[in-house]
Amino acid sequence: MFAESPIKRRKSRQIHVGDVAVGGDAPISVQSMTNTETCDVAATVGQIEALQEAGADIVRVSVPTLEAADAFARIRKQVSVPLVADIHFDYRIALKVAENGVDCLRINPGNIGREDRVRAVVDAAKNKGIPIRIGVNAGSLEKDLQKKYGEPTPEALVESAFRHIDILDKLDFQEFKISLKASDVFTTVAAYRLLANQIDQPLHLGITEAGGFRSGAVKSSVGLGLLLMDGIGDTLRVSLAADPVQEVKVGYDILKSLKLRTRGINFIACPSCSRQNFDVIKTMNELEQRLEDINVPLDVAVIGCVVNGPGEAKEADIGLTGGTPNNLIYEDGKPSHKLKNDALVDHLEDMIRTKARQKEQELANVIAKA
């Protein structure tokens, strides 16, 4: 097994969204977006805090009106996570949130309007040290490009991207990242691959309008996984028609599976069969629900029988192998003690929490010595 990820990431320049580095050698950041009414400040702040608790590095907030820009100012004062303002068409909104402490502007310069308006927004971003995210989406591709290509092809998305990039180039602004999103996996992957070798700015990954929780998670995992395996991607959002907290969890699961980020427990669990000596599925469901609050990276193996159990347990921090008449618990890859099915989950939870506290202390000691 690979102890570390063998992926060689694409070299990109680094920008900062608030205190979060994006690109270069920075970890791939995980983003989500609020789906509350932005003018409902309390609801939006509550959701941002939930996203931050789940591990979101950056949160995007839609700001469709000047009234919402006023609400954004109040939201900004109540949360600590970096915020991206999602803005279309009205340059006045961008100018207002720039004054209100936004950490990144999600705009497409080409739809802001006249050159003087675009220049005003870019000048504000320069003066405040605010990066811009260009967001190209297959669903809002320019009409002339739809006519030229007949449909949102990868080439059409890249051509649209360069229209916006050229505007920023002419205004001598390089602090931007870019996304090329479609709901189709093949279109999205091909578009990013086309663009990746032509610019050095960070790339924000996502499959847009991916679907509900299950189908969207699968589609996003396939598309983002292909790109991440290529070394493409500096920040990502999993777009789900679901609680946005789930977007963060799926995003981390994708990165954990490729050993690009570590957060929380990496469960290794068998799908169970008639050889199982305890109810694997029930055990896993309970453990996942109980241990969502643990952020320390741990490997936990839960295997129902002795066919693969010992091998998987030897690679884990905590391992459980089903056996008759007793199951066998492993700690740090070594057999520790036997355990009956009674209170199995309670015992495992206690062990995992103890191990998490030990790792937290080890990490704190390393930081203190640095």
Disulfide bonds with the S-S distance in Angstrom:
none
